[in-house]
Amino acid sequence: MFGLFALSVLQSILLASGQVLLKFGLANMKPFGWNLVFWRSVFLNWQFAASGVSFGLASILWMYIIKKYPLSMAYPLISLSYVFGLIAAILFFHESVGMIKWLGVFLIMCGCYLIAK
């Protein structure tokens, strides 16, 4: 089932990328309001648009994955997106990650290994 694992890694990277782009995009938006200034900040925000593209590609890939592979194997592998999200938080947002979170990442990776095996 290497194909499933590789596809799940790609899908998880797309999901985590979408979250990172969304966070950057939201930081560049004006405060919500029913006015032109706010909506311009939404529709002219490339990070916000790119997050939608990333989520869209992840969804299309997810449809392919669940059509081709058993859901009982595919669904738990989505948790890899938590691993990539944690790494992205460190790299892009300079967040600190304690040992307990790293233990959680290790356990997620062990679980994914056992499922994909």
N, CA, C and O atoms as CSV, one atom per row, in Angstrom:
chain,resi,resn,atom,element,x,y,z
A,1,MET,N,N,0.811,-1.209,0.000
A,1,MET,CA,C,0.000,0.000,0.000
A,1,MET,C,C,0.850,1.267,0.000
A,1,MET,O,O,0.438,2.289,0.550
A,2,PHE,N,N,2.041,1.209,-0.617
A,2,PHE,CA,C,2.887,2.401,-0.697
A,2,PHE,C,C,2.175,3.521,-1.436
A,2,PHE,O,O,2.352,4.693,-1.104
A,3,GLY,N,N,1.369,3.173,-2.437
A,3,GLY,CA,C,0.631,4.193,-3.188
A,3,GLY,C,C,-0.290,4.996,-2.289
A,3,GLY,O,O,-0.357,6.221,-2.400
A,4,LEU,N,N,-0.993,4.322,-1.408
A,4,LEU,CA,C,-1.881,5.000,-0.477
A,4,LEU,C,C,-1.093,5.931,0.429
A,4,LEU,O,O,-1.507,7.067,0.660
A,5,PHE,N,N,0.030,5.464,0.940
A,5,PHE,CA,C,0.823,6.292,1.845
A,5,PHE,C,C,1.351,7.529,1.127
A,5,PHE,O,O,1.278,8.633,1.666
A,6,ALA,N,N,1.877,7.360,-0.069
A,6,ALA,CA,C,2.413,8.492,-0.832
A,6,ALA,C,C,1.305,9.503,-1.155
A,6,ALA,O,O,1.508,10.710,-1.029
A,7,LEU,N,N,0.152,9.013,-1.566
A,7,LEU,CA,C,-0.968,9.912,-1.859
A,7,LEU,C,C,-1.447,10.627,-0.600
A,7,LEU,O,O,-1.807,11.803,-0.645
A,8,SER,N,N,-1.450,9.914,0.517
A,8,SER,CA,C,-1.871,10.519,1.783
A,8,SER,C,C,-0.904,11.602,2.235
A,8,SER,O,O,-1.322,12.628,2.773
A,9,VAL,N,N,0.393,11.375,2.019
A,9,VAL,CA,C,1.387,12.404,2.351
A,9,VAL,C,C,1.140,13.645,1.502
A,9,VAL,O,O,1.132,14.759,2.024
A,10,LEU,N,N,0.938,13.463,0.195
A,10,LEU,CA,C,0.677,14.602,-0.691
A,10,LEU,C,C,-0.604,15.324,-0.285
A,10,LEU,O,O,-0.635,16.554,-0.242
A,11,GLN,N,N,-1.642,14.583,0.007
A,11,GLN,CA,C,-2.907,15.186,0.401
A,11,GLN,C,C,-2.767,15.935,1.724
A,11,GLN,O,O,-3.356,17.002,1.897
A,12,SER,N,N,-2.000,15.390,2.649
A,12,SER,CA,C,-1.776,16.045,3.937
A,12,SER,C,C,-0.947,17.322,3.774
A,12,SER,O,O,-1.189,18.316,4.458
A,13,ILE,N,N,0.016,17.290,2.877
A,13,ILE,CA,C,0.802,18.502,2.597
A,13,ILE,C,C,-0.087,19.583,2.001
A,13,ILE,O,O,0.035,20.756,2.354
A,14,LEU,N,N,-0.983,19.193,1.098
A,14,LEU,CA,C,-1.915,20.170,0.528
A,14,LEU,C,C,-2.834,20.751,1.602
A,14,LEU,O,O,-3.104,21.953,1.605
A,15,LEU,N,N,-3.313,19.909,2.510
A,15,LEU,CA,C,-4.171,20.397,3.598
A,15,LEU,C,C,-3.418,21.367,4.508
A,15,LEU,O,O,-3.930,22.436,4.840
A,16,ALA,N,N,-2.208,20.996,4.908
A,16,ALA,CA,C,-1.418,21.865,5.784
A,16,ALA,C,C,-1.040,23.155,5.069
A,16,ALA,O,O,-1.049,24.224,5.679
A,17,SER,N,N,-0.710,23.068,3.788
A,17,SER,CA,C,-0.397,24.275,3.012
A,17,SER,C,C,-1.603,25.203,2.946
A,17,SER,O,O,-1.466,26.421,3.058
A,18,GLY,N,N,-2.774,24.623,2.766
A,18,GLY,CA,C,-3.993,25.430,2.747
A,18,GLY,C,C,-4.199,26.165,4.063
A,18,GLY,O,O,-4.607,27.326,4.073
A,19,GLN,N,N,-3.919,25.490,5.173
A,19,GLN,CA,C,-4.081,26.138,6.482
A,19,GLN,C,C,-3.075,27.272,6.669
A,19,GLN,O,O,-3.421,28.335,7.184
A,20,VAL,N,N,-1.827,27.044,6.250
A,20,VAL,CA,C,-0.803,28.084,6.371
A,20,VAL,C,C,-1.172,29.290,5.516
A,20,VAL,O,O,-1.105,30.430,5.977
A,21,LEU,N,N,-1.561,29.037,4.272
A,21,LEU,CA,C,-1.950,30.131,3.381
A,21,LEU,C,C,-3.184,30.867,3.913
A,21,LEU,O,O,-3.276,32.090,3.804
A,22,LEU,N,N,-4.123,30.124,4.482
A,22,LEU,CA,C,-5.309,30.751,5.059
A,22,LEU,C,C,-4.932,31.663,6.224
A,22,LEU,O,O,-5.457,32.770,6.338
A,23,LYS,N,N,-4.035,31.209,7.081
A,23,LYS,CA,C,-3.600,32.033,8.219
A,23,LYS,C,C,-2.919,33.312,7.737
A,23,LYS,O,O,-3.190,34.394,8.257
A,24,PHE,N,N,-2.036,33.190,6.747
A,24,PHE,CA,C,-1.406,34.384,6.177
A,24,PHE,C,C,-2.444,35.297,5.531
A,24,PHE,O,O,-2.406,36.516,5.704
A,25,GLY,N,N,-3.364,34.702,4.793
A,25,GLY,CA,C,-4.403,35.484,4.124
A,25,GLY,C,C,-5.302,36.227,5.094
A,25,GLY,O,O,-5.622,37.395,4.875
A,26,LEU,N,N,-5.710,35.563,6.162
A,26,LEU,CA,C,-6.569,36.201,7.155
A,26,LEU,C,C,-5.850,37.336,7.877
A,26,LEU,O,O,-6.467,38.332,8.256
A,27,ALA,N,N,-4.554,37.179,8.062
A,27,ALA,CA,C,-3.779,38.244,8.712
A,27,ALA,C,C,-3.732,39.504,7.848
A,27,ALA,O,O,-3.575,40.608,8.370
A,28,ASN,N,N,-3.865,39.347,6.538
A,28,ASN,CA,C,-3.817,40.491,5.622
A,28,ASN,C,C,-5.186,41.086,5.313
A,28,ASN,O,O,-5.277,42.065,4.573
A,29,MET,N,N,-6.234,40.518,5.859
A,29,MET,CA,C,-7.582,41.037,5.608
A,29,MET,C,C,-7.910,42.169,6.574
A,29,MET,O,O,-7.396,42.240,7.690
A,30,LYS,N,N,-8.767,43.033,6.108
A,30,LYS,CA,C,-9.292,44.101,6.960
A,30,LYS,C,C,-10.326,43.504,7.909
A,30,LYS,O,O,-10.834,42.412,7.653
A,31,PRO,N,N,-10.646,44.197,8.997
A,31,PRO,CA,C,-11.703,43.713,9.898
A,31,PRO,C,C,-13.023,43.553,9.135
A,31,PRO,O,O,-13.337,44.327,8.231
A,32,PHE,N,N,-13.786,42.523,9.530
A,32,PHE,CA,C,-15.026,42.227,8.812
A,32,PHE,C,C,-15.970,43.422,8.813
A,32,PHE,O,O,-16.127,44.124,9.812
A,33,GLY,N,N,-16.575,43.621,7.684
A,33,GLY,CA,C,-17.597,44.649,7.545
A,33,GLY,C,C,-18.282,44.496,6.206
A,33,GLY,O,O,-17.722,43.927,5.269
A,34,TRP,N,N,-19.489,45.005,6.120
A,34,TRP,CA,C,-20.230,44.952,4.863
A,34,TRP,C,C,-19.885,46.197,4.054
A,34,TRP,O,O,-20.747,47.018,3.740
A,35,ASN,N,N,-18.606,46.314,3.728
A,35,ASN,CA,C,-18.165,47.484,2.977
A,35,ASN,C,C,-17.137,47.059,1.930
A,35,ASN,O,O,-16.610,45.947,1.968
A,36,LEU,N,N,-16.872,47.949,1.015
A,36,LEU,CA,C,-15.971,47.668,-0.099
A,36,LEU,C,C,-14.542,47.413,0.360
A,36,LEU,O,O,-13.839,46.597,-0.237
A,37,VAL,N,N,-14.109,48.090,1.398
A,37,VAL,CA,C,-12.736,47.926,1.886
A,37,VAL,C,C,-12.503,46.481,2.326
A,37,VAL,O,O,-11.487,45.879,1.980
A,38,PHE,N,N,-13.446,45.927,3.087
A,38,PHE,CA,C,-13.297,44.547,3.534
A,38,PHE,C,C,-13.311,43.580,2.360
A,38,PHE,O,O,-12.423,42.735,2.251
A,39,TRP,N,N,-14.299,43.685,1.482
A,39,TRP,CA,C,-14.434,42.731,0.387
A,39,TRP,C,C,-13.288,42.837,-0.597
A,39,TRP,O,O,-12.912,41.838,-1.210
A,40,ARG,N,N,-12.732,44.005,-0.761
A,40,ARG,CA,C,-11.544,44.155,-1.596
A,40,ARG,C,C,-10.370,43.406,-0.960
A,40,ARG,O,O,-9.575,42.777,-1.657
A,41,SER,N,N,-10.272,43.481,0.367
A,41,SER,CA,C,-9.179,42.765,1.048
A,41,SER,C,C,-9.354,41.253,0.953
A,41,SER,O,O,-8.382,40.506,1.064
A,42,VAL,N,N,-10.582,40.802,0.750
A,42,VAL,CA,C,-10.838,39.369,0.570
A,42,VAL,C,C,-10.474,38.936,-0.847
A,42,VAL,O,O,-9.708,37.991,-1.037
A,43,PHE,N,N,-11.025,39.628,-1.836
A,43,PHE,CA,C,-10.898,39.166,-3.209
A,43,PHE,C,C,-9.567,39.510,-3.869
A,43,PHE,O,O,-9.235,38.936,-4.906
A,44,LEU,N,N,-8.815,40.412,-3.307
A,44,LEU,CA,C,-7.504,40.741,-3.857
A,44,LEU,C,C,-6.374,40.142,-3.024
A,44,LEU,O,O,-5.225,40.571,-3.126
A,45,ASN,N,N,-6.698,39.167,-2.214
A,45,ASN,CA,C,-5.750,38.543,-1.302
A,45,ASN,C,C,-5.270,37.222,-1.918
A,45,ASN,O,O,-6.007,36.235,-1.924
A,46,TRP,N,N,-4.043,37.204,-2.433
A,46,TRP,CA,C,-3.570,36.005,-3.135
A,46,TRP,C,C,-3.391,34.817,-2.194
A,46,TRP,O,O,-3.581,33.674,-2.610
A,47,GLN,N,N,-3.030,35.064,-0.931
A,47,GLN,CA,C,-2.873,33.942,-0.002
A,47,GLN,C,C,-4.217,33.263,0.278
A,47,GLN,O,O,-4.301,32.039,0.379
A,48,PHE,N,N,-5.249,34.072,0.400
A,48,PHE,CA,C,-6.586,33.537,0.632
A,48,PHE,C,C,-7.031,32.702,-0.570
A,48,PHE,O,O,-7.575,31.610,-0.407
A,49,ALA,N,N,-6.797,33.218,-1.770
A,49,ALA,CA,C,-7.156,32.480,-2.985
A,49,ALA,C,C,-6.331,31.194,-3.102
A,49,ALA,O,O,-6.867,30.141,-3.447
A,50,ALA,N,N,-5.038,31.280,-2.816
A,50,ALA,CA,C,-4.174,30.104,-2.904
A,50,ALA,C,C,-4.586,29.040,-1.886
A,50,ALA,O,O,-4.456,27.844,-2.149
A,51,SER,N,N,-5.086,29.475,-0.721
A,51,SER,CA,C,-5.555,28.489,0.257
A,51,SER,C,C,-6.749,27.725,-0.304
A,51,SER,O,O,-6.860,26.515,-0.108
A,52,GLY,N,N,-7.635,28.420,-0.995
A,52,GLY,CA,C,-8.773,27.751,-1.618
A,52,GLY,C,C,-8.349,26.751,-2.678
A,52,GLY,O,O,-8.920,25.665,-2.777
A,53,VAL,N,N,-7.346,27.115,-3.474
A,53,VAL,CA,C,-6.821,26.200,-4.489
A,53,VAL,C,C,-6.208,24.971,-3.811
A,53,VAL,O,O,-6.432,23.841,-4.246
A,54,SER,N,N,-5.446,25.195,-2.761
A,54,SER,CA,C,-4.813,24.090,-2.049
A,54,SER,C,C,-5.861,23.158,-1.437
A,54,SER,O,O,-5.743,21.937,-1.539
A,55,PHE,N,N,-6.883,23.731,-0.803
A,55,PHE,CA,C,-7.955,22.902,-0.240
A,55,PHE,C,C,-8.714,22.165,-1.341
A,55,PHE,O,O,-9.105,21.011,-1.164
A,56,GLY,N,N,-8.921,22.830,-2.470
A,56,GLY,CA,C,-9.621,22.198,-3.590
A,56,GLY,C,C,-8.852,21.005,-4.138
A,56,GLY,O,O,-9.428,19.944,-4.378
A,57,LEU,N,N,-7.532,21.182,-4.337
A,57,LEU,CA,C,-6.703,20.078,-4.813
A,57,LEU,C,C,-6.674,18.932,-3.805
A,57,LEU,O,O,-6.718,17.762,-4.185
A,58,ALA,N,N,-6.601,19.278,-2.511
A,58,ALA,CA,C,-6.622,18.245,-1.467
A,58,ALA,C,C,-7.937,17.472,-1.509
A,58,ALA,O,O,-7.946,16.256,-1.321
A,59,SER,N,N,-9.040,18.164,-1.752
A,59,SER,CA,C,-10.354,17.505,-1.814
A,59,SER,C,C,-10.461,16.575,-3.014
A,59,SER,O,O,-10.991,15.470,-2.902
A,60,ILE,N,N,-9.959,17.021,-4.163
A,60,ILE,CA,C,-9.987,16.169,-5.360
A,60,ILE,C,C,-9.131,14.924,-5.139
A,60,ILE,O,O,-9.533,13.813,-5.485
A,61,LEU,N,N,-7.958,15.119,-4.565
A,61,LEU,CA,C,-7.094,13.978,-4.275
A,61,LEU,C,C,-7.751,13.041,-3.262
A,61,LEU,O,O,-7.646,11.820,-3.379
A,62,TRP,N,N,-8.430,13.617,-2.265
A,62,TRP,CA,C,-9.126,12.801,-1.269
A,62,TRP,C,C,-10.220,11.966,-1.926
A,62,TRP,O,O,-10.408,10.805,-1.563
A,63,MET,N,N,-10.939,12.532,-2.879
A,63,MET,CA,C,-11.968,11.764,-3.584
A,63,MET,C,C,-11.349,10.578,-4.316
A,63,MET,O,O,-11.912,9.483,-4.318
A,64,TYR,N,N,-10.199,10.793,-4.931
A,64,TYR,CA,C,-9.507,9.701,-5.608
A,64,TYR,C,C,-9.077,8.633,-4.595
A,64,TYR,O,O,-9.251,7.438,-4.831
A,65,ILE,N,N,-8.522,9.073,-3.483
A,65,ILE,CA,C,-8.023,8.133,-2.477
A,65,ILE,C,C,-9.151,7.252,-1.946
A,65,ILE,O,O,-9.002,6.031,-1.883
A,66,ILE,N,N,-10.273,7.853,-1.564
A,66,ILE,CA,C,-11.333,7.027,-0.960
A,66,ILE,C,C,-12.083,6.190,-1.996
A,66,ILE,O,O,-12.746,5.213,-1.648
A,67,LYS,N,N,-11.977,6.573,-3.254
A,67,LYS,CA,C,-12.568,5.716,-4.293
A,67,LYS,C,C,-11.711,4.474,-4.511
A,67,LYS,O,O,-12.239,3.390,-4.759
A,68,LYS,N,N,-10.403,4.628,-4.421
A,68,LYS,CA,C,-9.481,3.542,-4.765
A,68,LYS,C,C,-9.088,2.662,-3.579
A,68,LYS,O,O,-8.812,1.477,-3.767
A,69,TYR,N,N,-9.057,3.212,-2.365
A,69,TYR,CA,C,-8.537,2.482,-1.204
A,69,TYR,C,C,-9.622,2.342,-0.129
A,69,TYR,O,O,-10.578,3.117,-0.100
A,70,PRO,N,N,-9.465,1.352,0.748
A,70,PRO,CA,C,-10.433,1.192,1.838
A,70,PRO,C,C,-10.417,2.414,2.773
A,70,PRO,O,O,-9.353,2.909,3.146
A,71,LEU,N,N,-11.582,2.875,3.131
A,71,LEU,CA,C,-11.702,4.035,4.010
A,71,LEU,C,C,-11.044,3.773,5.360
A,71,LEU,O,O,-10.482,4.686,5.965
A,72,SER,N,N,-11.110,2.542,5.828
A,72,SER,CA,C,-10.520,2.210,7.130
A,72,SER,C,C,-9.005,2.380,7.134
A,72,SER,O,O,-8.405,2.538,8.197
A,73,MET,N,N,-8.389,2.351,5.973
A,73,MET,CA,C,-6.952,2.603,5.881
A,73,MET,C,C,-6.675,4.067,5.526
A,73,MET,O,O,-5.741,4.672,6.052
A,74,ALA,N,N,-7.483,4.624,4.641
A,74,ALA,CA,C,-7.221,5.976,4.143
A,74,ALA,C,C,-7.503,7.052,5.191
A,74,ALA,O,O,-6.714,7.983,5.352
A,75,TYR,N,N,-8.602,6.929,5.891
A,75,TYR,CA,C,-9.015,8.012,6.789
A,75,TYR,C,C,-8.023,8.296,7.914
A,75,TYR,O,O,-7.732,9.464,8.171
A,76,PRO,N,N,-7.496,7.290,8.589
A,76,PRO,CA,C,-6.527,7.589,9.651
A,76,PRO,C,C,-5.251,8.275,9.139
A,76,PRO,O,O,-4.587,8.983,9.896
A,77,LEU,N,N,-4.910,8.070,7.874
A,77,LEU,CA,C,-3.693,8.679,7.338
A,77,LEU,C,C,-3.813,10.186,7.153
A,77,LEU,O,O,-2.808,10.871,6.962
A,78,ILE,N,N,-5.036,10.705,7.207
A,78,ILE,CA,C,-5.221,12.159,7.162
A,78,ILE,C,C,-4.524,12.823,8.347
A,78,ILE,O,O,-4.155,13.995,8.278
A,79,SER,N,N,-4.347,12.077,9.425
A,79,SER,CA,C,-3.706,12.651,10.612
A,79,SER,C,C,-2.273,13.103,10.329
A,79,SER,O,O,-1.691,13.836,11.128
A,80,LEU,N,N,-1.704,12.681,9.217
A,80,LEU,CA,C,-0.391,13.184,8.832
A,80,LEU,C,C,-0.416,14.704,8.633
A,80,LEU,O,O,0.612,15.368,8.765
A,81,SER,N,N,-1.575,15.241,8.320
A,81,SER,CA,C,-1.672,16.700,8.150
A,81,SER,C,C,-1.367,17.427,9.463
A,81,SER,O,O,-0.902,18.566,9.441
A,82,TYR,N,N,-1.623,16.781,10.606
A,82,TYR,CA,C,-1.267,17.384,11.894
A,82,TYR,C,C,0.248,17.506,12.026
A,82,TYR,O,O,0.761,18.493,12.553
A,83,VAL,N,N,0.945,16.497,11.545
A,83,VAL,CA,C,2.414,16.508,11.596
A,83,VAL,C,C,2.944,17.657,10.738
A,83,VAL,O,O,3.779,18.443,11.186
A,84,PHE,N,N,2.453,17.745,9.508
A,84,PHE,CA,C,2.908,18.815,8.617
A,84,PHE,C,C,2.482,20.186,9.124
A,84,PHE,O,O,3.207,21.165,8.951
A,85,GLY,N,N,1.317,20.261,9.745
A,85,GLY,CA,C,0.866,21.523,10.328
A,85,GLY,C,C,1.755,21.984,11.465
A,85,GLY,O,O,2.042,23.175,11.595
A,86,LEU,N,N,2.186,21.053,12.281
A,86,LEU,CA,C,3.086,21.390,13.389
A,86,LEU,C,C,4.433,21.886,12.861
A,86,LEU,O,O,4.984,22.866,13.362
A,87,ILE,N,N,4.946,21.208,11.856
A,87,ILE,CA,C,6.211,21.635,11.255
A,87,ILE,C,C,6.061,23.015,10.621
A,87,ILE,O,O,6.956,23.852,10.735
A,88,ALA,N,N,4.937,23.254,9.956
A,88,ALA,CA,C,4.683,24.565,9.345
A,88,ALA,C,C,4.574,25.655,10.407
A,88,ALA,O,O,5.029,26.778,10.187
A,89,ALA,N,N,3.978,25.339,11.554
A,89,ALA,CA,C,3.864,26.326,12.640
A,89,ALA,C,C,5.242,26.760,13.116
A,89,ALA,O,O,5.455,27.928,13.441
A,90,ILE,N,N,6.167,25.826,13.155
A,90,ILE,CA,C,7.536,26.144,13.564
A,90,ILE,C,C,8.231,26.979,12.494
A,90,ILE,O,O,8.842,28.005,12.794
A,91,LEU,N,N,8.133,26.528,11.239
A,91,LEU,CA,C,8.871,27.178,10.158
A,91,LEU,C,C,8.336,28.560,9.794
A,91,LEU,O,O,9.110,29.498,9.603
A,92,PHE,N,N,7.011,28.688,9.699
A,92,PHE,CA,C,6.424,29.925,9.185
A,92,PHE,C,C,5.976,30.901,10.268
A,92,PHE,O,O,5.989,32.114,10.056
A,93,PHE,N,N,5.579,30.376,11.431
A,93,PHE,CA,C,5.033,31.251,12.470
A,93,PHE,C,C,5.913,31.284,13.719
A,93,PHE,O,O,5.578,31.943,14.703
A,94,HIS,N,N,7.025,30.581,13.675
A,94,HIS,CA,C,8.021,30.582,14.753
A,94,HIS,C,C,7.411,30.231,16.110
A,94,HIS,O,O,7.753,30.817,17.137
A,95,GLU,N,N,6.504,29.265,16.085
A,95,GLU,CA,C,5.878,28.800,17.316
A,95,GLU,C,C,6.798,27.794,18.000
A,95,GLU,O,O,7.542,27.068,17.342
A,96,SER,N,N,6.739,27.764,19.306
A,96,SER,CA,C,7.541,26.789,20.035
A,96,SER,C,C,6.722,25.513,20.225
A,96,SER,O,O,5.507,25.558,20.417
A,97,VAL,N,N,7.403,24.401,20.169
A,97,VAL,CA,C,6.742,23.100,20.289
A,97,VAL,C,C,7.440,22.315,21.386
A,97,VAL,O,O,8.639,22.047,21.312
A,98,GLY,N,N,6.677,21.954,22.396
A,98,GLY,CA,C,7.226,21.227,23.539
A,98,GLY,C,C,7.330,19.732,23.280
A,98,GLY,O,O,6.879,19.222,22.254
A,99,MET,N,N,7.932,19.052,24.233
A,99,MET,CA,C,8.164,17.612,24.115
A,99,MET,C,C,6.867,16.805,24.018
A,99,MET,O,O,6.824,15.791,23.322
A,100,ILE,N,N,5.830,17.236,24.697
A,100,ILE,CA,C,4.557,16.501,24.650
A,100,ILE,C,C,3.993,16.518,23.229
A,100,ILE,O,O,3.476,15.508,22.753
A,101,LYS,N,N,4.094,17.665,22.552
A,101,LYS,CA,C,3.608,17.732,21.169
A,101,LYS,C,C,4.450,16.852,20.254
A,101,LYS,O,O,3.923,16.200,19.353
A,102,TRP,N,N,5.765,16.836,20.488
A,102,TRP,CA,C,6.617,15.961,19.677
A,102,TRP,C,C,6.279,14.494,19.945
A,102,TRP,O,O,6.343,13.669,19.033
A,103,LEU,N,N,5.926,14.168,21.167
A,103,LEU,CA,C,5.494,12.809,21.478
A,103,LEU,C,C,4.219,12.477,20.702
A,103,LEU,O,O,4.077,11.377,20.169
A,104,GLY,N,N,3.304,13.429,20.646
A,104,GLY,CA,C,2.082,13.236,19.868
A,104,GLY,C,C,2.368,13.005,18.394
A,104,GLY,O,O,1.748,12.151,17.760
A,105,VAL,N,N,3.315,13.775,17.848
A,105,VAL,CA,C,3.718,13.592,16.446
A,105,VAL,C,C,4.286,12.193,16.247
A,105,VAL,O,O,3.958,11.519,15.270
A,106,PHE,N,N,5.133,11.758,17.167
A,106,PHE,CA,C,5.713,10.418,17.085
A,106,PHE,C,C,4.621,9.347,17.100
A,106,PHE,O,O,4.673,8.394,16.322
A,107,LEU,N,N,3.640,9.501,17.978
A,107,LEU,CA,C,2.558,8.520,18.066
A,107,LEU,C,C,1.707,8.515,16.804
A,107,LEU,O,O,1.288,7.453,16.341
A,108,ILE,N,N,1.448,9.697,16.241
A,108,ILE,CA,C,0.695,9.770,14.982
A,108,ILE,C,C,1.450,9.030,13.880
A,108,ILE,O,O,0.865,8.251,13.127
A,109,MET,N,N,2.746,9.283,13.795
A,109,MET,CA,C,3.548,8.644,12.760
A,109,MET,C,C,3.608,7.123,12.950
A,109,MET,O,O,3.577,6.369,11.977
A,110,CYS,N,N,3.694,6.683,14.201
A,110,CYS,CA,C,3.665,5.234,14.468
A,110,CYS,C,C,2.338,4.635,14.052
A,110,CYS,O,O,2.302,3.564,13.446
A,111,GLY,N,N,1.253,5.308,14.369
A,111,GLY,CA,C,-0.071,4.829,13.977
A,111,GLY,C,C,-0.240,4.766,12.465
A,111,GLY,O,O,-0.807,3.809,11.936
A,112,CYS,N,N,0.250,5.779,11.777
A,112,CYS,CA,C,0.168,5.778,10.311
A,112,CYS,C,C,1.000,4.655,9.719
A,112,CYS,O,O,0.598,4.025,8.741
A,113,TYR,N,N,2.153,4.405,10.307
A,113,TYR,CA,C,2.994,3.303,9.843
A,113,TYR,C,C,2.251,1.972,9.995
A,113,TYR,O,O,2.244,1.150,9.079
A,114,LEU,N,N,1.634,1.772,11.147
A,114,LEU,CA,C,0.927,0.510,11.393
A,114,LEU,C,C,-0.273,0.337,10.462
A,114,LEU,O,O,-0.578,-0.777,10.037
A,115,ILE,N,N,-0.944,1.431,10.149
A,115,ILE,CA,C,-2.115,1.352,9.258
A,115,ILE,C,C,-1.689,1.080,7.826
A,115,ILE,O,O,-2.318,0.287,7.126
A,116,ALA,N,N,-0.609,1.743,7.386
A,116,ALA,CA,C,-0.155,1.598,6.006
A,116,ALA,C,C,0.583,0.282,5.761
A,116,ALA,O,O,0.796,-0.112,4.614
A,117,LYS,N,N,0.969,-0.389,6.833
A,117,LYS,CA,C,1.752,-1.612,6.740
A,117,LYS,C,C,0.951,-2.756,6.161
A,117,LYS,O,O,1.471,-3.863,6.016
